[in-house]
Amino acid sequence: MARYYFDTSALVKRYHLEVGSTDVDRILTEAGSEFFIARLAAVEMLSSFAGKVRTGVFLAVITTRFVAASSPMSKSDSSDRFACSTHTSNLPES
């Protein structure tokens, strides 16, 4: 079983099409794989999305709806797919 740690830049690729997005999507569809993120990633994603709004990459209305969903990731992603870790030393060894 493969285990992956996603940093904030990889998580953003899940929600914004850019170089590497197809790789992230492919990894997330691997059967039996486990995914880990830092708890801080949620805040970092919101910051990244806010920067994309300021630069015109994202529309503010889309980001507002996304934040209103109560999670920087869709509920299915955050609850069913990712295990949160305070820091990487908590990650299981492969």
C-alpha positions in Angstrom: 0.0 0.0 0.0 1.4 3.4 -1.0 1.4 6.3 1.5 1.6 9.9 0.3 2.2 13.2 2.2 0.6 16.1 0.4 2.0 19.6 1.0 -0.1 22.7 0.4 1.1 23.2 -3.1 -0.1 19.7 -4.0 -3.4 20.2 -2.4 -3.9 23.4 -4.3 -3.3 21.5 -7.5 -6.3 19.4 -6.6 -8.6 22.4 -6.8 -6.8 24.6 -9.4 -5.7 23.2 -12.8 -2.0 23.8 -13.1 1.2 21.9 -13.8 1.1 18.8 -11.7 -2.7 18.7 -11.3 -3.1 15.5 -13.3 -0.4 13.8 -11.3 -2.2 14.7 -8.0 -5.5 13.4 -9.4 -3.8 10.2 -10.6 -2.3 9.6 -7.1 -5.6 10.3 -5.4 -7.3 7.6 -7.4 -4.8 4.9 -6.6 -6.7 2.1 -4.8 -5.6 1.3 -1.3 -3.3 4.3 -1.0 -3.2 6.5 2.2 -2.9 10.2 2.1 -1.5 12.6 4.8 -1.6 16.3 5.2 -0.5 18.7 8.0 -3.2 20.4 10.0 -1.8 23.7 9.0 -2.5 22.9 5.3 -6.1 24.0 5.7 -5.0 27.5 6.6 -2.2 27.6 4.0 -4.7 26.6 1.3 -7.0 29.5 2.2 -4.1 31.8 2.1 -3.1 30.5 -1.4 -6.6 30.8 -2.6 -6.8 34.4 -1.3 -3.6 35.2 -3.2 -5.2 33.8 -6.4 -8.2 36.0 -5.8 -6.0 39.1 -5.4 -4.1 38.3 -8.6 -7.3 37.5 -10.6 -6.6 33.8 -11.0 -9.7 32.9 -9.0 -13.0 34.8 -8.8 -13.8 36.0 -5.3 -17.3 34.6 -5.5 -16.0 31.1 -6.2 -13.5 31.3 -3.3 -16.3 32.6 -1.0 -18.5 29.6 -1.8 -15.5 27.3 -1.2 -14.8 28.8 2.2 -18.4 28.7 3.1 -18.4 24.9 2.7 -16.6 25.0 6.1 -13.5 23.3 4.9 -10.7 24.3 2.6 -11.2 20.8 1.0 -14.4 19.2 0.0 -16.0 17.2 2.8 -15.5 14.0 0.9 -11.8 14.7 0.4 -11.0 15.9 3.9 -13.0 13.3 5.9 -12.6 10.2 3.7 -9.3 10.6 2.0 -6.8 12.5 4.2 -5.4 11.8 7.6 -4.2 15.0 9.4 -0.9 15.1 11.2 0.5 17.9 13.4 3.9 17.3 12.0 5.6 14.8 9.7 7.2 12.8 12.6 3.7 11.4 13.2 3.7 9.8 9.8 3.9 6.0 9.7 7.1 4.6 8.3 6.7 2.8 5.0 
